[in-house]
Amino acid sequence: MEYGKALRSILRELDVSQAELARRMNTSTAYVSQLCSGKIKEPSLSKAYEIADVLGVSVDRFVELMRSEG
């Protein structure tokens, strides 16, 4: 599974919108949208940790989803 799909899955699981994630990160909704759509394949390592932190999940959760099928 690619990062964007994993991010969308976690956002759904937590009932957090892309706009809300962008607000929590103090970044643009366009950036989050590009991550979710796969236009940006993966965030930088620091952004990946920031995303996980603001969502209250571990980076390992993203890695687990990315290694899974689907």
C-alpha positions in Angstrom: 0.0 0.0 0.0 1.3 3.4 -0.8 1.7 6.2 1.8 -1.3 8.2 0.5 -3.6 5.2 0.8 -2.3 4.5 4.3 -2.9 8.2 5.3 -6.4 8.1 3.9 -7.1 4.9 5.8 -5.9 6.4 9.1 -7.8 9.6 8.5 -11.0 7.6 8.0 -10.3 5.5 11.0 -9.9 8.6 13.2 -12.7 10.5 11.5 -10.3 13.4 10.7 -10.7 15.3 7.4 -7.8 16.4 5.2 -8.6 20.0 6.1 -8.4 19.2 9.8 -5.1 17.5 9.4 -3.7 20.5 7.5 -5.0 22.8 10.2 -3.3 20.8 12.9 -0.1 20.8 11.0 -0.3 24.4 10.1 0.1 23.6 6.4 -2.0 23.9 3.3 -4.9 21.6 2.4 -3.3 21.3 -1.0 -0.2 19.6 0.5 -2.3 17.1 2.5 -4.5 16.5 -0.6 -1.4 15.8 -2.7 -0.1 13.3 -0.1 -3.5 11.6 0.1 -3.8 11.4 -3.7 -0.3 10.1 -4.2 0.9 13.2 -6.2 3.5 13.4 -3.4 4.6 9.8 -3.0 5.9 10.1 0.6 6.5 13.0 2.9 10.0 13.8 4.3 10.9 11.9 7.4 10.3 14.9 9.6 6.8 15.5 8.0 6.0 11.8 8.4 6.7 12.1 12.2 4.8 15.3 12.4 1.7 13.8 10.7 1.9 10.7 13.0 2.3 13.0 16.0 -0.7 15.3 15.2 -2.9 12.2 14.5 -1.8 10.5 17.7 -0.5 7.4 16.0 2.9 5.9 15.6 5.0 6.0 12.4 5.0 2.2 12.7 1.2 2.2 12.1 1.9 3.8 8.7 4.6 1.3 8.0 2.3 -1.6 8.9 -0.4 -0.3 6.5 2.1 0.3 3.8 3.4 -3.2 4.0 -0.1 -4.7 3.9 -2.0 -5.5 0.8 -4.8 -3.2 -0.3 
